[in-house]
Amino acid sequence: IGNNITYYWNGSKLKISPLEQVELLKKLYENGFGFQQENIDTVKSAIFISEYDGNKLYGKTGTGRVGEDDVNGWFIGYIEATNNTYFFSVSVQAESNANGAAASQIAASIFKEMGIIIDS
């Protein structure tokens, strides 16, 4: 993680692919790491975003910056729907204006098209 632990995820050599993010999130969700259930519940509570029509949205955004420019945005999470649990990772990259908010807007439009979450 380098010498600066405050910003090690921004622009460092630490990399995780969107697929790896989903795999890690799914393993955490299923407690494949063997953590105490109360710790899993605490993380789940911390990433809870909203509930709409019985569907619960959990997630986390992030933004990678180079200088003053937002060059990498992501939104990962899952939706607990009545018939399934959907895991997702949205990543956007550009020379500027690529941030977590942009990634979450893309995800929201996909959820709306799928009829899973209408209001996020």
N, C-alpha and C positions, 0 to 999 in steps of 0.2 A: 504493500500500500504506500510505500515511500515514507518520506520524513514528515509530511504535512497530513496528519490524520483527519483534519477538519474537512479537506476538500479532495480526498483521494479518489473519489468517484468522478470528478470533473476533469476530463482531459488526461487521465493517467493511462498507464498501460493495462490497467485492470479492465477486462472486457468480458461481457456476458451477452450472448445472443438472445434475441427475443424468444426463440424456442427453449433455450436454457432457462430463461426467466419463468416461462410457463411451467416447465418441468419442476423447477425448484418450488414454485408456488403450489403446484398440485401435491408435491410430496409434503410440504408443510401443512396443507389443508387436510391431507389424509394422515398426518402425524407419522410419516415414514421415518422421521428422525428420532422418534421415541421420547419427545419432550413431555413434560407433565401437561395434562389437559388444561389446567388453569393458565399455563403460559400460552398455549395455542389460543385459548379463548381471549386472552389479553391482546394478542396480536390481531386477532380477528376483529375485536372491538375497536382497536386503534385504526384499522383500515376501512371500517364501515363508512360508506358514503351516503346511501339513501335506500329507501324502500318504496316501491311503486307497485300497486296491485299484487302484493304478495311476493314480488321478486326483489331480492336484496342484492345491491351492488356494493362490492368491496374493491378497493384499489389504491394505488399509489402512483403519483406522477413524479417526474424528475426532469431536470434540464441540465444539459452539458453546455458549458460556455467556453469560448475561446476569446480571450480579451473581453470585449464588451458585447460580443455577439452570441446569441443563443443558437447553437448549431446542431443540437441533438436533444430531442424531446421524446419522452416515453410515458406510457400509461399502461400499467399491468394490473391485473386483478382477476376477479371472477364474479359471476352472477349465480346466485342460488335461485333458480326458477322452480316452479312447482313440479316440473317434469324432468329437470336436468340441472347439472351444474356446468356452467360454461367458463372456461379459463381463457384468458386473452392477454396479448401483449401488442401494443401499437407503438411503433417507433417511427419518428420523422427526423429527417436530416436535411439541412439546407445551410446556406452561408449565413443566414440570419432568420430570426422569427421562428425557429424550430424549437418549441418548448413543450413542457408537459401539458399546458393548457391546449395547445394545438392538437396534441395527440389525444387528449380526452374528448375534444370536439369530434374528431374523426371516429373514435370509438362510439360516442353517443349516437352518431348518425347510423353506424352499422347496427347498433342495438335497436334503434327505431325501425330500421328496415326489416330486421328479424322479428319485430314485434315482441321483443323481450323486455326492454325498458323504454318507456315513452318519455319520462321526465327524469333526468339525471342531473 
